[in-house]
Every structure is written in structure tokens, then in C-alpha cells.
Amino acid sequence: MNALTRNPADRVVVVGAGVAGLATALRLAPRPVTLVSASPLGLGTATGWAQGGIAAAIGADDAAELHAADTLAAGAGLSEPEVAARVAAEGPHLIDWLRGIGVAFDRAEDGALALGLEAAHGRRRIVRAGGDATGARVLEGLVRAVQAAPSVEVVVATVRDLLRDADGAVAGVVCARDGVPFRIPARAVVLATGGLGALYAATTNPRGATGRGLALAARAGAVMRDMEFVQFHPTAIAAGADPMPLATEALRGEGARLVDEHGEPVMAGVAGGDLAPRDVVARGIFGALARGRTVHLDTRGALGSRMATRFPTVAALCAEAGIDPAVQAIPVRPAAHYHMGGVKVDARGATSVPGLYACGEVASTGLHGANRLASNSLLEGLAYAGFVADGLDAASGPALPEATPPRASGDLAPIRALMEARVGVVRDEAGLREAVARLAPLSPTCDAALVALLVAHTALGRRESRGAHWRSDFSGSAPARHSEITLGTVLAEIEPAARAAAEALAR
Ligand SMILES: Cc1cc2nc3c(=O)[nH]c(=O)nc-3n(C[C@H](O)[C@H](O)[C@H](O)COP(=O)(O)OP(=O)(O)OC[C@H]3O[C@@H](n4cnc5c(N)ncnc54)[C@H](O)[C@@H]3O)c2cc1C
């Protein structure tokens, strides 16, 4: 196996080229960084698809304290106040930083930044670029900056494993490109690999979002937190595409309505109606679909032909699906969208494994708790990129020769169907037990099954409904607690029961 030798020995490897990885690579300058991305720069990220925007307390009537308070309220008792305060305080500076690298945000008529309002934000604080193309514009700006940065070397390859030194510290990565493995030694590794939505049959996430970084961290023994909290976006466009395009929540903010096939309001009788919190609307639509109805987002009355100019990204996505939202209602359903849980990190983005850091959606920083406040995730990735760069302590020694076990990438379809049916918007004990039993035997050799198993296992253990985690058999809340696990503790807990159940299923 070849070792990449171009960079000096104090290089940091950053895995992933979404907002978190690109910003971390830039913030680490002038330290040498090798940025490893499974897709060419600009492709294969959730970042590029973000439609809403970036939350930042910029308005004259706003303050970081108010933004933090809204974040805590959305987090349903599991967001950490000091993390919310610290990230919210960074918001305005990070918008300035992005402008500094050339991202042009939308302006109001008076020339000030235009600030949008989104559900559960008490103030107008959503900064946008190109209307609903914020993610694409931010990604373009970051990619341009990385391409111009002399300290960053980009390698297009998939990271398959982590190298360790004699003390167990992470000391680099094992990659593969076109089936050829090679290693990149490093003094520290930052995982910025994004989320796990693509483990579900219905998702808004890119195909590669199968939690690959979560599997790397879990297999290295890292503490994982709140893995069960998966946010389902209520209004993915249900027109046959996989992944499913998103119809942003801002449409309902502008008056679009959720109706069934008879034109009857789907959210009638629910507090907040069409503008209820994201998880409430997701369950409302899920319930209607389970009763055999179809659900549509009707933009005709509120927006009509203005869709094309006001929401150009959604209009284009509809056009691709053969829908004209000016004259047709858009078929929608909930889809896995964002993972609140992840690899537990401290204030510097450090995981429990020496030499291993995590940033962006793969990390559990304590910001999102049981439910993410809209437009807080791009912000979190940008903020923690700076915290990682400022606090990174690159101290690992030379990497030991690794023995990478063979892993199956295999057919994801059965896992995605299982997650959709048993670990989805509404969960119960029987379904979660079945999921654990089916996933456990696959997990030693399949990373996707391993990550799915961690979600199902922690969902089974959380015998309450909180935020995005809804148990039909435990609809109330228990005292607030985080779930913290390692792969070792999970396997020790499930092995006997899961083996027996798996054997029973096989019979
Ligand atoms: C449709 C959609 C709309 C959204 N809208 C908003 C919004 O308006 N505002 C907001 O704040 N958030 C929004 N989000 C959430 C937000 O976009 C994501 O949480 C955020 O972009 C994640 O950034 P990231 O850098 O962590 O991961 P990503 O942007 O997903 O990037 C992950 C990177 O890791 C790479 N990678 C993964 N595994 C490996 C591996 N093993 N080896 C090498 N590379 C690997 C991928 O190729 C990719 O480059 C939205 C998400 C979606 C899907």
C-alpha cells in the first residue's frame, strides 16, 4: 500500500468537503491540510443543497442571546446552553467571514443584508444567497477559497479506515480510489463527513450520506451521543426521485398550504397548523399517509406564478419532476433530513479518541439537542471549523501498520427499507427490536448496517417521545438525558438478545 508523502509530517487530514470540511481546512491555514473527499469538490454534499439559509443574529432587534434561547427551545431539553450561546455569538462574524471570501448574500432595498424568518425563530435572522440557493453559493465560495489556498492539498478518495499509533491515537487514514488503497499519515484527523439520511428509503440527503464518518469513529471506539435523533423534513417532493428534492419550509411561511387529495387541510386541529414545528408537521403528514391519503403542498393561491422568481430552486426541482407549482399542488411526504446526534465532541471539536476530531453534521456538539432549529447547521459547521482550528492539538506519533478488515458496501436497499419502516417518523418497541435483530448480524462487515444499528439501539433505549424521536408506545417525556454509547457497550448489550432474535427471524 502506498503512503502519500507530499506533505510535511505535521499535516492534518480533513475528511469531507462540505461546509464543515472546507471551512476547517481554510481555518487551519497556514498549517498543511490534506482534504480528502469522496466526491470531486462541489459535488456530493448536503451543503450544496441547503435552501433555507444561515441563522445569524444580525438584525437591530436581535441578539445572540435570543438566537441561543430559540435554539434551546427547539432542542427539547437536550441542547447545551453554553454551546448554543457560543455558536450564536459567532453567527454575525461568520457571515462577515463568508463575505470576505466572496459569498454575496441577498440584500434588502436599503442595502442591508436581507433577513428571512423561519419556523421557531423569534426574529428575522436567516441570511440567504440567491434566494433559496444559499448552500450552493456558500459551497462555491468555500471551494474557490480552498482551491486558492496554498496550504490545502485536495485528494479525491474515500476514507475506509483510521490509522492508529502505538498509544491508540489516530495517526492518519486509509483511503481507496478506484479500488486501490493508500494511506495518508497525519498528526490529527478531522471527520467532516456529513449525515446519515441516505440510510432511509425516503431522504433529502445525497446518496453518500450513509454515516460513513460515524462508522469510522464508532469502530475506533469513540463515544457517540444521541444517535437516535433523526430529523424528518415534512415536505420532501414525492415524485419518484431518490434522493427526494426538498420543498423548503419557507413556502409555508409564505402561505402555501398542506392539503389532502380532496383539498382538505392536513394539519387542521393541530396547534400551529401548517406552521407547527417541523417534527409535528412531519408526524401530521405521516399520519395522513398512513390513513391512505395523499398529501400535497399547495402553492397556487399564495405564490402562483411568483414561485419561479421567489423560489427558483424549488421551481426548478418541480420542473424536473414534471410539476408546475403555479397550477399544480406539489405531492409531499416526510423524509430523513438531518442527524442531530453523532460523534460526541468537546468545545474544541475533539472526540474521545486522541487525535480524532469531528465537525459539522457528523458531530454531536450539544447544539441541536433532540431537534435542530432550522438554518442552524451550516452555522454550526462554520463555527466549529474555527473552534477545531484554534484548539487542534496534533500530537499523534508514527502510524502503525494497519490491518483493515474487509467491509461490504453491498446493497443498501434492504437497510434503507428497514430503517424507513421500523426506525422512522413513528417508532415502537416491536419495530425497533426487529431492526436491531436484523442489523446486528450485518454490522461487523457493513458500515451502513453498523450506523443503522446504533440509531435503532439508542431509539429502543429511549423509552419516551422527545423532539424528533417519537415512540407510539411512550408518548410522554421522561427526565431529560443524553444517550452516550460506544460500539463496545452496544454490542455487549445486544449480543445475546439480538443473536437469539436474529436466529428466530432466520427460522
Ligand atoms: C436538502 C437540504 C436542505 C438543507 N437546508 C439547510 C439550510 O437551509 N440551512 C442549514 O443550516 N442547513 C440545511 N441543511 C442541512 C445542512 O445542509 C447540512 O447539515 C450541512 O451542509 C452538513 O455539512 P457537512 O459539511 O457536515 O456535510 P456535507 O455537506 O454533507 O459534506 C460531507 C462531505 O463528506 C464527504 N465524505 C463522506 N464520507 C466520506 C469518506 N468516507 N471519505 C471521504 N469523504 C467522505 C462527502 O463526499 C462530502 O464531501 C439542509 C440539508 C439538506 C439535505
The ligand as an ORCA input file, in Angstrom:
! r2SCAN-3c Opt
* xyz 0 1
  C     -31.905     19.425      1.033
  C     -31.255     20.001      2.256
  C     -31.512     21.323      2.640
  C     -30.901     21.864      3.770
  N     -31.106     23.183      4.092
  C     -30.404     23.741      5.116
  C     -30.472     25.140      5.395
  O     -31.155     25.890      4.705
  N     -29.727     25.637      6.416
  C     -28.932     24.844      7.202
  O     -28.287     25.355      8.118
  N     -28.859     23.517      6.960
  C     -29.553     22.960      5.937
  N     -29.449     21.619      5.698
  C     -28.515     20.829      6.496
  C     -27.094     21.170      6.069
  O     -27.057     21.364      4.670
  C     -26.122     20.067      6.448
  O     -26.311     19.701      7.785
  C     -24.686     20.555      6.289
  O     -24.496     21.075      4.990
  C     -23.723     19.412      6.549
  O     -22.436     19.858      6.217
  P     -21.220     18.870      6.403
  O     -20.029     19.619      5.912
  O     -21.218     18.341      7.766
  O     -21.564     17.634      5.432
  P     -21.797     17.590      3.849
  O     -22.044     18.929      3.279
  O     -22.829     16.558      3.578
  O     -20.400     17.064      3.296
  C     -19.937     15.765      3.612
  C     -18.657     15.509      2.859
  O     -18.031     14.326      3.355
  C     -17.606     13.511      2.266
  N     -17.468     12.140      2.781
  C     -18.358     11.402      3.483
  N     -17.826     10.220      3.835
  C     -16.562     10.203      3.330
  C     -15.499      9.257      3.347
  N     -15.615      8.083      3.988
  N     -14.347      9.573      2.704
  C     -14.202     10.767      2.075
  N     -15.173     11.709      2.050
  C     -16.329     11.429      2.668
  C     -18.663     13.748      1.206
  O     -18.210     13.359     -0.068
  C     -18.828     15.271      1.357
  O     -17.789     15.924      0.684
  C     -30.061     21.066      4.564
  C     -29.817     19.738      4.207
  C     -30.403     19.207      3.065
  C     -30.121     17.789      2.676
*
